[in-house]
């Protein structure tokens, strides 16, 4: 364990540390996605969205909840989005987003209360700690990215932590609601003790003041104790009585709220770092396994509409839940290094996330269904209810705020924070620097003495990855081996300028001080330029669900049957009633020149082709590659995927499988569960084309399996 000088306490070290924000930049298709986000909702909310532009945090009057979390959620993404953009290839977006982040930062710091409080609240009854957890995440990233801001940020943060210590000592003020308190009426903050520990454990290692370190530790301990008092101890929730069935309306504590669960996966891990035990380490891993076993979706998210909802593909996955799930799994990977955690991050990132966001990043869903034959206001028949726990019928419309605005101000976080975890650092036993490339997406790492540029068409398989490395010191380079990579995958190392190459190796066959199943390890010599070429292959994987329906994967991608559709477009509706226009568009004019006035809309996707499909994968699934991942006639250049990546019809790979139209009932306003389909009675078979789930906004991805027709 790593001790902090002058302190009696130590934290269990992370197996991998992140690099400072800004050291990793986006390339290729990921750069395209971040650019689209910056030019879409992500980069424009600051200019027009009432919960940001007119937030109480900036002197306005708008909040969607007394938690006062909207602007902190926004700040938590705008900082990494700005600094993961390439200021050379995207100078305008980089400068614009940096200005937004700096404006917010300067306002917050200049308005810090005399007692150290950060935020707009001025009374004890309104001062809740929860939104500060999000703010502090943004602040430490800002401090990491901009050295000129670091000292002012650190001073402000430690002043707040000292105040938090005083508050928590006073009967857990700001955390446990007392009489007349309004800051956490639904106990969301009470369920998120670990969110403050995330920042404070980082701060604990940064502070050089013995008294401040003592205060930081005690604040974390009081948060843990407060969670126990409020019966929000996630070590209990993830224990022997973990809920295996869908939540029941009005009978479920917010322990079962999907976003809380996704965030709560980190609770045992943060506690473990302070109080290490094999039991807590095992519980952290078991929590992930249980959550996905009983509430996971084929797309890598959780059934959460809004509370965890079991395994039915009728149920929705909240976009916020997918975002928070990626972040929690990334943190657990830093701590434990378990390969399956990184695989799970990618499953959500390449499936659940793009399926719920429009290709141009100007609209999003609140919830996405694995089987989604239409995306519009659901219309259950008389006597039926929607399949959702408590979200509205409008929730799977693609729009500005199709339900609660938390997803509007949080969804752009996903890819920037994934990029921050793409390259991770550690050291070998003999002290040599070690660089791990965890997510093999196009990206670039620039640190003192080492530059690694990755061009890649990952996650499409076959996958081509080219590394161009310049270094002035020797280091260990670890390339993560996805669990689905087959033995036909290869890696080659060239010294730049040399026509000779090293012997082609099976990818994953060589390791340097790591589990050979997790990494392919290479020792990069000092002072040189090198090229590494990786080609990944995969086999089609068929997952059978408990109800005998199936989902089909190739690499990290879930494949789906895409349903043709027509689009109905309208001005964005207010989330409160789903009928009136959002106030930002009340005086709309076609002559308005602001991009959001023209681009920001709500969209219904209505099917104009059949969706009621069953498949027979026993007859084989064919992989059709439309574009070779390595460009022809070049010196091993990667074929760039299309832009936008997740648009309909753009995938360089699709699958073909025997299928037929089946009698598939509609229940609760949407496609019934596959188990209700009579697969023995079906029409003549045909070859169906399956595409990556993220490119098919209307889709079937959990299929009933055809049976032979009865004689």
C-alpha positions in Angstrom: 0.0 0.0 0.0 1.1 3.6 -0.7 1.6 5.7 2.4 1.2 9.4 2.5 4.2 11.0 4.2 3.3 12.3 7.7 0.0 10.4 7.8 -1.0 7.4 9.8 -3.2 6.2 7.0 -2.5 4.7 3.6 -4.6 4.0 0.5 -4.4 0.8 -1.5 -2.7 1.9 -4.7 -4.4 1.7 -8.0 -2.8 -0.9 -10.4 -3.0 1.7 -13.1 -3.0 5.5 -12.9 -4.5 7.8 -15.4 -2.4 10.4 -17.2 -3.1 14.1 -16.6 -6.0 15.4 -18.7 -4.7 16.7 -22.0 -1.9 14.1 -22.4 -4.3 11.8 -24.3 -5.9 13.2 -27.5 -8.5 11.7 -29.8 -7.7 10.4 -33.3 -9.7 9.0 -36.2 -13.4 8.1 -35.6 -13.2 9.0 -31.9 -12.0 12.5 -32.8 -14.9 12.7 -35.2 -17.3 11.7 -32.4 -15.9 14.3 -29.9 -16.0 16.9 -32.6 -19.7 16.1 -33.3 -20.4 16.3 -29.6 -18.6 19.7 -29.4 -20.6 21.0 -32.3 -23.8 19.4 -31.1 -25.6 19.5 -27.7 -22.4 18.9 -25.8 -20.8 22.2 -26.9 -23.9 24.3 -27.2 -25.9 23.7 -24.0 -23.9 26.5 -22.5 -25.4 29.0 -24.9 -29.0 28.2 -24.8 -30.1 25.5 -22.3 -31.9 27.0 -19.4 -30.5 24.7 -16.8 -26.9 25.7 -17.8 -27.2 29.2 -19.4 -29.5 30.4 -16.6 -28.3 28.0 -13.9 -28.3 29.2 -10.3 -24.6 28.3 -10.3 -24.1 31.2 -12.7 -26.4 33.7 -11.1 -29.7 32.5 -12.8 -32.8 30.9 -11.4 -33.2 27.6 -13.2 -32.8 24.1 -11.7 -34.7 20.9 -12.4 -34.3 19.6 -8.8 -33.3 20.9 -5.4 -30.1 18.8 -5.8 -28.8 21.7 -7.9 -26.8 19.2 -10.0 -27.3 20.4 -13.6 -24.4 22.8 -14.0 -22.0 20.5 -12.1 -22.9 17.6 -14.4 -22.3 19.9 -17.3 -18.9 21.1 -15.9 -17.9 17.5 -15.2 -18.1 16.8 -19.0 -17.1 20.1 -20.6 -13.6 20.0 -19.0 -12.6 16.6 -20.4 -14.4 17.2 -23.7 -12.4 20.4 -24.2 -9.1 19.0 -23.3 -9.4 15.7 -25.2 -10.1 17.6 -28.4 -6.9 18.1 -30.5 -6.1 21.8 -30.4 -4.2 21.5 -33.7 -6.9 19.8 -35.8 -9.8 21.2 -33.8 -8.6 24.7 -32.7 -12.0 26.4 -32.8 -13.8 23.8 -30.8 -10.9 23.5 -28.3 -10.8 27.2 -27.7 -14.6 27.6 -27.5 -15.1 24.8 -25.0 -12.1 25.8 -23.0 -13.6 29.3 -22.7 -16.9 27.8 -21.4 -15.0 25.7 -18.8 -12.9 28.7 -17.7 -15.9 31.0 -17.5 -17.7 28.6 -15.2 -14.5 28.0 -13.1 -13.8 31.7 -12.7 -17.4 32.4 -11.6 -17.4 29.6 -9.1 -14.1 30.4 -7.5 -14.9 34.2 -7.4 -18.2 33.4 -5.7 -16.9 30.9 -3.1 -18.5 31.8 0.2 -16.4 33.1 3.1 -16.8 29.9 5.0 -15.6 27.8 2.0 -18.9 26.7 0.5 -18.9 26.2 -3.3 -22.2 26.8 -5.1 -25.2 29.1 -5.1 -26.9 27.9 -1.9 -26.9 30.3 1.0 -28.8 28.5 3.8 -28.1 25.4 5.8 -31.5 23.9 4.6 -30.4 24.2 0.9 -26.7 23.2 1.2 -26.3 19.6 0.1 -23.0 18.0 -0.5 -24.0 15.8 -3.5 -23.7 18.3 -6.3 -20.3 19.3 -4.9 -19.1 15.8 -5.7 -19.6 16.4 -9.4 -18.1 19.9 -9.2 -15.0 18.5 -7.5 -14.6 15.9 -10.2 -14.6 18.7 -12.8 -12.3 20.8 -10.7 -9.5 18.2 -10.3 -9.6 17.5 -14.0 -9.4 21.2 -14.7 -6.4 21.5 -12.3 -4.7 18.6 -14.0 -5.2 20.1 -17.5 -4.3 23.7 -16.8 -1.3 24.3 -14.6 -2.1 28.1 -14.4 -5.4 27.2 -12.7 -4.2 24.5 -10.4 -3.2 26.4 -7.3 -6.5 28.4 -7.2 -8.5 25.3 -7.6 -6.6 23.3 -5.0 -7.0 26.2 -2.5 -10.7 26.4 -3.2 -11.2 22.6 -2.9 -9.4 22.3 0.4 -11.3 25.2 1.9 -14.5 23.4 0.9 -13.3 20.1 2.4 -12.5 21.9 5.7 -16.1 23.2 5.7 -17.5 19.8 4.9 -15.6 18.4 7.9 -17.3 21.0 10.1 -20.7 20.3 8.6 -20.5 16.5 8.9 -19.3 16.8 12.5 -22.5 18.7 13.1 -24.9 15.7 12.9 -24.0 15.1 9.2 -25.2 18.5 8.0 -25.4 18.6 4.2 -25.5 14.9 3.9 -28.3 13.5 6.1 -31.4 15.7 5.8 -32.6 17.3 9.0 -36.0 19.0 9.7 -36.8 21.6 7.0 -33.8 20.6 4.8 -34.7 20.6 1.1 -31.4 19.6 -0.5 -32.0 15.9 -0.8 -35.7 15.1 -0.5 -35.4 11.7 -2.3 -32.1 10.7 -0.7 -30.1 10.6 -3.8 -27.1 12.2 -2.1 -27.4 9.8 0.8 -26.9 6.9 -1.6 -23.7 8.4 -3.1 -21.1 8.7 -0.3 -18.5 7.1 -2.6 -18.8 10.1 -5.0 -17.0 12.4 -2.6 -14.4 9.7 -1.8 -13.5 9.5 -5.5 -12.1 13.1 -5.4 -10.9 13.0 -1.8 -8.8 9.9 -2.3 -7.0 11.7 -5.1 -6.7 14.9 -3.0 -5.3 12.9 -0.1 -2.3 11.9 -2.1 -1.8 15.5 -3.4 -1.9 17.4 -0.1 1.3 18.0 1.8 -0.4 19.4 4.9 -0.7 16.9 7.7 -3.7 18.5 9.3 -5.5 18.7 5.9 -4.8 15.0 5.3 -6.3 14.2 8.6 -9.4 16.2 7.8 -9.7 14.6 4.3 -9.6 11.1 5.8 -12.1 12.0 8.5 -14.5 13.5 6.0 -14.5 10.2 4.0 -15.0 8.2 7.2 -18.0 10.3 8.2 -19.5 9.9 4.7 -19.2 6.1 5.1 -20.8 6.2 8.5 -23.6 8.5 7.3 -24.4 6.0 4.5 -24.7 3.3 7.2 -27.0 5.5 9.3 -29.2 6.1 6.3 -29.2 2.5 5.3 -27.4 3.3 2.0 -24.4 1.0 2.6 -23.7 -0.6 -0.8 -21.7 -3.4 0.8 -25.1 -4.6 2.2 -27.0 -4.1 -1.0 -24.5 -6.1 -3.1 -24.5 -8.9 -0.5 -26.5 -12.1 -0.1 -29.9 -10.3 -0.4 -29.1 -8.6 -3.7 -32.4 -8.1 -5.6 -32.7 -10.6 -8.4 -36.1 -9.5 -9.6 -37.3 -6.3 -11.3 -38.1 -3.4 -9.0 -41.7 -3.0 -7.9 -43.3 0.4 -8.3 -43.7 2.3 -5.0 -42.0 -0.6 -3.0 -38.4 0.0 -4.0 -35.9 2.2 -2.2 -33.7 4.4 -4.4 -31.0 1.9 -3.6 -32.4 0.2 -6.7 -32.3 3.3 -8.9 -30.3 2.4 -12.0 -27.9 5.3 -11.9 -27.4 4.9 -8.2 -26.5 1.2 -8.8 -24.1 2.0 -11.6 -22.3 4.5 -9.4 -22.7 2.3 -6.3 -20.4 -0.3 -7.9 -17.5 1.9 -6.8 -18.6 2.1 -3.2 -17.0 -1.2 -2.0 -13.9 -0.3 -4.1 -13.4 3.1 -2.5 -14.0 1.7 0.9 -11.5 -1.1 0.2 -8.8 1.4 -0.6 -9.1 2.8 2.9 -9.9 -0.5 4.7 -8.4 -3.3 2.6 -9.7 -6.8 3.0 -10.1 -9.8 0.7 -13.9 -9.6 1.5 -14.2 -6.1 0.1 -12.1 -6.8 -2.9 -14.2 -9.9 -3.7 -17.4 -8.0 -3.1 -16.4 -5.3 -5.6 -16.0 -8.0 -8.3 -19.1 -9.9 -7.2 -21.2 -6.7 -7.3 -20.4 -6.3 -11.0 -21.1 -9.9 -11.8 -24.5 -9.9 -9.9 -25.6 -6.7 -11.3 -25.1 -7.8 -14.9 -26.4 -11.4 -14.3 -29.8 -10.2 -13.0 -30.2 -6.8 -14.6 -27.7 -6.5 -17.5 -28.7 -6.0 -21.1 -27.1 -7.4 -24.2 -26.0 -3.9 -25.2 -23.7 -3.7 -22.1 -25.9 -1.5 -19.9 -28.4 -2.1 -17.1 -32.1 -2.5 -17.4 -33.0 0.8 -15.6 -36.2 2.7 -16.3 -35.5 4.3 -13.8 -35.1 1.4 -11.3 -33.3 -1.8 -12.1 -35.7 -3.9 -14.1 -34.5 -7.5 -14.6 -33.8 -9.0 -18.0 -36.7 -8.2 -20.3 -35.8 -6.5 -23.6 -39.0 -4.5 -23.2 -37.5 -2.6 -20.4 -35.4 0.5 -21.0 -31.8 1.4 -20.2 -31.3 5.0 -19.1 -28.6 6.8 -21.0 -27.3 8.3 -17.8 -26.9 4.7 -16.4 -24.8 3.7 -19.3 -22.5 6.7 -18.9 -22.1 6.1 -15.1 -21.6 2.4 -15.7 -18.7 3.1 -18.1 -17.1 5.4 -15.5 -17.4 3.0 -12.6 -16.1 0.0 -14.5 -13.2 2.1 -15.7 -12.3 3.0 -12.1 -12.6 -0.6 -11.0 -10.3 -1.6 -13.9 -7.7 1.0 -12.6 -7.9 -0.6 -9.2 -8.0 -4.3 -10.0 -6.8 -4.6 -13.6 -9.4 -7.4 -14.3 -9.7 -7.8 -18.1 -13.5 -8.4 -18.0 -14.0 -4.9 -16.6 -12.4 -3.3 -19.6 -14.4 -5.5 -21.9 -17.6 -4.4 -20.1 -16.7 -0.7 -20.6 -16.4 -1.3 -24.3 -19.6 -3.2 -24.6 -21.5 -0.2 -23.2 -19.4 2.4 -25.1 -19.8 0.8 -28.5 -23.4 -0.4 -28.2 -25.6 1.2 -25.5 -24.1 4.7 -25.8 -24.4 5.2 -29.6 -27.8 3.5 -29.8 -29.2 6.2 -27.6 -27.6 9.3 -29.3 -28.4 10.6 -32.8 -25.5 10.3 -35.3 -25.1 14.1 -35.3 -25.1 14.4 -31.5 -28.0 16.9 -31.5 -30.5 14.6 -29.8 -30.7 11.6 -27.4 -33.0 9.2 -25.8 -33.7 9.0 -22.1 -34.0 5.3 -22.3 -33.2 2.8 -25.1 -34.8 -0.7 -25.5 -32.9 -3.7 -26.7 -35.9 -4.5 -28.8 -37.1 -1.1 -30.1 -39.4 -1.3 -33.1 -40.3 2.4 -32.8 -39.0 5.5 -30.9 -42.0 7.7 -30.2 -44.5 8.3 -27.4 -45.7 4.8 -26.5 -49.4 4.1 -26.8 -50.4 1.2 -24.6 -53.9 -0.2 -25.3 -56.7 0.3 -22.8 -55.9 -1.4 -19.5 -52.1 -1.7 -20.3 -49.2 0.3 -18.8 -45.9 1.0 -20.4 -43.2 -1.6 -19.6 -41.2 1.1 -17.7 -40.8 1.5 -14.0 -41.7 5.2 -13.8 -40.4 7.1 -16.8 -42.9 8.7 -19.1 -44.3 7.4 -22.4 -42.1 9.9 -24.3 -38.8 8.7 -22.9 -37.5 6.9 -25.9 -38.0 9.8 -28.3 -34.8 11.3 -29.6 -34.8 14.8 -28.4 -33.4 17.6 -26.1 -35.1 16.5 -22.9 -37.4 13.5 -23.6 -37.5 12.9 -19.9 -35.6 14.2 -16.8 -32.8 16.6 -17.9 -30.1 14.7 -16.1 -29.3 12.8 -19.3 -29.2 16.0 -21.3 -26.4 17.4 -19.1 -24.5 14.2 -18.6 -24.5 12.1 -21.8 -21.5 13.9 -23.4 -19.3 12.6 -20.5 -19.1 9.1 -21.9 -16.4 9.3 -24.6 -14.1 11.9 -23.1 -13.8 10.0 -19.8 -13.3 6.7 -21.7 -10.5 8.4 -23.6 -8.9 9.5 -20.3 -8.8 5.8 -19.5 -7.5 4.6 -22.9 -3.8 4.8 -22.0 -2.9 4.0 -18.3 0.4 4.1 -16.6 2.3 2.1 -14.0 5.9 0.8 -13.5 7.5 -2.5 -13.8 9.2 -4.2 -10.8 12.5 -2.8 -11.8 11.2 0.7 -12.1 10.8 1.0 -15.9 7.8 3.1 -17.1 4.9 0.9 -18.3 2.3 2.2 -20.6 -0.9 0.2 -21.1 -3.2 0.7 -24.1 -6.5 -0.5 -22.6 -9.1 0.5 -25.2 -7.6 0.0 -28.7 -9.5 3.0 -30.2 -7.7 5.7 -32.2 -5.9 8.0 -29.8 -2.6 9.7 -29.1 -0.5 9.8 -25.9 2.1 12.6 -25.5 4.2 12.7 -22.4 7.8 13.7 -21.7 10.1 11.4 -23.7 7.3 9.2 -25.1 4.8 9.7 -28.0 2.4 7.0 -29.1 0.0 7.5 -31.9 -2.7 4.9 -32.5 -4.6 4.7 -35.8 -7.4 2.1 -35.6 -10.7 0.9 -36.9 -11.4 -0.8 -33.6 -14.0 -2.0 -32.6 -14.9 -3.3 -36.1 -13.5 -6.8 -36.8 -11.3 -7.6 -38.6 -9.5 -4.8 -36.8 -6.4 -3.0 -37.9 -4.3 -1.1 -35.4 -1.1 0.8 -36.2 1.1 2.3 -33.5 3.7 4.9 -34.3 6.1 5.3 -31.4 8.8 7.9 -30.7 10.7 7.6 -27.5 13.9 8.8 -25.7 13.7 6.2 -23.0 13.0 2.5 -22.8 9.5 1.5 -21.6 7.2 -1.5 -21.4 4.3 -1.2 -23.8 1.2 -3.3 -22.9 -1.6 -3.8 -25.4 -4.7 -5.2 -23.9 -6.0 -8.4 -25.3 -9.9 -8.4 -25.6 -11.5 -11.6 -24.4 -13.0 -12.2 -27.9 -9.7 -11.9 -29.7 -8.9 -15.2 -31.4 -5.5 -17.0 -31.8 -5.3 -15.9 -35.5 -4.7 -12.3 -34.3 -1.2 -11.1 -34.9 1.3 -8.4 -33.9 4.4 -7.1 -35.8 7.1 -4.7 -34.6 9.1 -2.6 -37.1 11.9 -0.2 -36.4 11.1 2.9 -38.4 13.3 3.2 -41.5 14.1 -0.4 -41.6 12.7 -2.8 -44.2 13.3 -5.8 -42.0 10.7 -6.8 -39.5 10.6 -8.9 -36.4 9.0 -12.3 -36.6 5.2 -12.0 -36.6 3.8 -13.0 -33.2 0.5 -14.3 -32.2 -1.2 -11.5 -30.4 -1.4 -12.2 -26.7 1.5 -14.7 -26.8 4.1 -12.4 -25.1 3.9 -10.7 -21.8 6.1 -8.6 -19.6 5.2 -8.9 -16.0 1.5 -9.2 -16.6 -1.1 -11.9 -17.0 -0.5 -13.2 -20.5 -4.3 -13.4 -21.0 -4.7 -9.7 -20.4 -1.8 -8.0 -22.3 0.6 -8.5 -25.2 3.8 -7.0 -23.8 6.6 -5.4 -25.7 9.8 -3.8 -24.4 10.4 -0.7 -26.5 14.1 0.2 -26.6 15.5 3.6 -25.7 15.9 6.4 -28.3 14.1 5.1 -31.3 11.1 5.2 -33.6 9.0 2.1 -34.0 5.8 1.0 -35.8 3.6 -1.8 -34.4 0.9 -3.4 -36.5 -1.8 -5.4 -34.8 -4.6 -7.3 -36.6 -7.4 -8.7 -34.5 -9.8 -11.4 -35.5 -12.9 -12.7 -33.8 -15.5 -15.4 -34.1 -19.2 -14.8 -34.1 -20.6 -15.4 -30.6 -24.2 -16.3 -29.9 -25.6 -15.6 -26.4 -28.6 -17.6 -25.3 -30.8 -15.9 -22.8 -32.9 -17.6 -20.1 -36.0 -17.4 -22.3 -34.1 -19.2 -25.1 -33.9 -16.0 -27.2 -30.5 -15.1 -28.6 -28.2 -12.1 -29.2 -25.3 -12.1 -31.6 -21.9 -10.5 -31.2 -18.8 -10.1 -33.3 -15.9 -8.6 -31.4 -17.1 -5.9 -29.0 -20.2 -5.2 -31.1 -23.7 -6.4 -30.6 -25.5 -6.9 -33.9 -29.1 -6.1 -34.6 -31.7 -6.2 -37.3 -32.2 -2.6 -38.4 -35.8 -1.5 -38.9 -36.5 1.0 -41.7 -38.2 4.2 -40.5 -39.6 7.5 -41.3 -39.0 10.5 -39.1 -41.4 13.0 -37.6 -39.7 16.2 -36.3 -40.9 18.9 -33.9 -39.6 21.6 -31.6 -38.3 20.2 -28.4 -40.9 19.4 -25.8 -40.7 20.3 -22.1 -39.9 17.2 -20.0 -42.5 18.1 -17.4 -45.5 17.6 -19.6 -44.2 16.3 -23.0 -46.7 18.5 -24.8 -45.6 22.1 -24.5 -42.4 23.4 -26.2 -39.3 24.0 -24.1 -39.0 27.6 -23.0 -35.8 28.1 -25.1 -37.9 27.7 -28.2 -41.0 29.6 -27.2 -40.2 32.5 -29.5 -38.8 30.4 -32.3 -38.1 31.9 -35.7 -36.9 30.2 -38.8 -34.7 33.2 -39.3 -32.7 32.5 -36.1 -29.0 31.9 -37.0 -27.9 30.1 -33.8 -27.1 26.5 -34.6 -29.3 25.1 -31.8 -32.3 26.9 -33.2 -32.0 25.0 -36.4 -30.5 21.7 -35.2 -32.1 21.0 -31.9 -35.3 19.1 -32.4 -37.3 16.1 -31.1 -37.6 13.2 -33.5 -40.1 10.3 -33.7 -38.7 7.3 -35.5 -41.7 5.3 -36.9 -41.2 2.0 -38.7 -42.0 1.7 -42.4 -40.8 -1.9 -42.7 -41.4 -5.2 -40.9 -39.7 -5.7 -37.5 -41.2 -9.0 -36.3 -38.2 -11.2 -37.1 -37.0 -14.5 -35.8 -33.7 -16.1 -36.7 -32.1 -19.5 -36.9 -28.4 -19.1 -36.0 -27.9 -22.9 -36.1 -27.6 -22.7 -39.8 -24.6 -20.4 -39.5 -23.9 -16.7 -39.3 -21.8 -15.2 -42.1 -19.5 -12.3 -41.6 -19.4 -9.9 -44.6 -16.5 -7.4 -44.7 -17.1 -4.6 -47.1 -13.8 -2.8 -46.5 -10.5 -4.3 -45.7 -9.2 -2.8 -42.4 -5.7 -2.3 -44.1 -5.7 0.0 -47.1 -4.6 -1.5 -50.3 -1.4 -0.3 -52.0 -0.1 1.6 -49.0 2.6 1.0 -46.4 0.2 -0.5 -43.9 -2.3 2.3 -43.4 -5.5 1.8 -41.5 -8.7 2.2 -43.5 -10.6 5.0 -41.7 -14.1 4.2 -40.6 -16.9 6.5 -41.9 -17.9 9.7 -40.3 -20.3 9.8 -38.5 -19.4 6.3 -37.3 -22.8 5.4 -35.8 -25.0 6.4 -38.7 -27.3 4.0 -40.5 -25.6 2.1 -43.3 -22.0 3.1 -42.5 -20.6 0.0 -40.9 -17.7 -1.7 -42.8 -19.0 -5.1 -41.5 -22.4 -6.8 -41.3 -23.6 -10.3 -40.5 -26.0 -12.5 -42.4 -28.3 -15.1 -40.8 -31.3 -17.1 -41.8 -34.5 -15.5 -40.7 -38.3 -15.3 -41.1 -41.2 -13.1 -40.2 -43.0 -14.3 -37.1 -46.2 -13.5 -35.3 -44.8 -11.1 -32.7 -47.5 -9.5 -30.4 -47.4 -5.9 -29.2 -47.9 -5.5 -25.5 -47.6 -2.4 -23.2 -47.2 -0.2 -26.3 -44.1 -2.0 -27.6 -42.8 -5.4 -28.8 -43.7 -8.2 -26.3 -41.0 -10.4 -24.9 -39.5 -12.9 -27.4 -40.8 -15.7 -25.2 -44.3 -14.8 -26.3 -43.6 -15.5 -30.0 -44.7 -18.7 -31.7 -41.6 -19.5 -33.6 -42.9 -22.8 -34.9 -45.3 -20.9 -37.2 -43.5 -18.6 -39.5 -43.3 -17.5 -43.1 -40.6 -18.7 -45.6 -37.1 -18.0 -44.5 -34.8 -15.4 -46.0 -31.3 -14.1 -45.4 -31.4 -11.2 -42.9 -28.7 -8.6 -42.6 -27.6 -7.7 -39.1 -25.7 -4.4 -38.4 -23.9 -3.0 -35.4 -26.6 -2.1 -32.8 -25.3 1.4 -32.3 -26.0 2.2 -36.0 -29.6 1.0 -35.9 -31.8 3.4 -34.0 -34.8 1.1 -34.5 -33.7 -2.5 -33.9 -34.3 -6.0 -32.7 -31.3 -7.4 -30.9 -32.7 -10.1 -28.7 -34.2 -12.6 -31.2 -36.7 -15.4 -30.9 -35.2 -18.6 -32.4 -37.1 -20.2 -35.2 -38.3 -23.8 -34.9 -39.0 -26.2 -37.6 -42.5 -25.9 -39.0 -45.0 -28.4 -37.8 -46.1 -31.0 -40.4 
